[in-house]
Amino acid sequence: MPKENIRPVEILNFLKRHDCFPNASIAYKVPLTIPVPVASAERIFSKTKLLKSYMRIL
């Protein structure tokens, strides 16, 4: 187990540099190109808006 955390991009770069496991480098590319969803942050703003509306009614 490495002492420091290794980012997925570093693993992909290692595989490219050493030209080993071509299928593994392709497999690493797929999740690295998928955008991170921001739905949780949007839900927080939505809940805040609902709370503000509720507080105005009171």
Secondary structure per residue as TSV (DSSP state, phi and psi in degrees):
chain	resnum	aa	ss	phi	psi
A	1	M	-	360.0	125.4
A	2	P	-	-68.5	150.1
A	3	K	S	-74.4	-30.5
A	4	E	S	-110.4	159.7
A	5	N	-	-76.7	139.2
A	6	I	-	-109.6	125.6
A	7	R	-	-76.6	150.3
A	8	P	H	-58.4	-33.1
A	9	V	H	-64.1	-37.3
A	10	E	H	-65.7	-37.9
A	11	I	H	-64.8	-43.4
A	12	L	H	-61.3	-43.9
A	13	N	H	-63.1	-39.1
A	14	F	H	-61.8	-46.1
A	15	L	H	-63.6	-38.0
A	16	K	H	-67.6	-44.2
A	17	R	H	-62.1	-42.2
A	18	H	H	-90.9	-1.5
A	19	D	T	49.5	43.7
A	20	C	-	-120.6	152.8
A	21	F	-	51.5	66.3
A	22	P	H	-60.2	-34.5
A	23	N	H	-67.9	-33.9
A	24	A	H	-67.5	-38.5
A	25	S	H	-66.7	-34.9
A	26	I	H	-67.1	-41.1
A	27	A	H	-63.8	-34.5
A	28	Y	H	-73.0	-30.0
A	29	K	H	-65.5	-36.8
A	30	V	H	-59.8	-56.9
A	31	P	H	-68.3	-23.5
A	32	L	H	-74.1	-18.1
A	33	T	H	-95.8	-10.2
A	34	I	S	-78.7	126.9
A	35	P	-	-67.9	147.0
A	36	V	-	-76.8	129.3
A	37	P	-	-70.0	145.4
A	38	V	-	-112.9	21.1
A	39	A	H	-62.1	-36.4
A	40	S	H	-64.2	-40.1
A	41	A	H	-66.9	-38.8
A	42	E	H	-66.1	-36.0
A	43	R	H	-64.7	-37.4
A	44	I	H	-61.4	-45.5
A	45	F	H	-65.5	-36.5
A	46	S	H	-65.3	-43.9
A	47	K	H	-64.4	-38.3
A	48	T	H	-63.3	-41.5
A	49	K	H	-63.5	-42.1
A	50	L	H	-63.6	-40.5
A	51	L	H	-65.0	-42.4
A	52	K	H	-62.0	-42.6
A	53	S	H	-62.2	-42.5
A	54	Y	H	-63.8	-41.6
A	55	M	H	-67.0	-30.7
A	56	R	H	-67.8	-33.7
A	57	I	H	-67.1	-37.3
A	58	L	-	-71.8	360.0
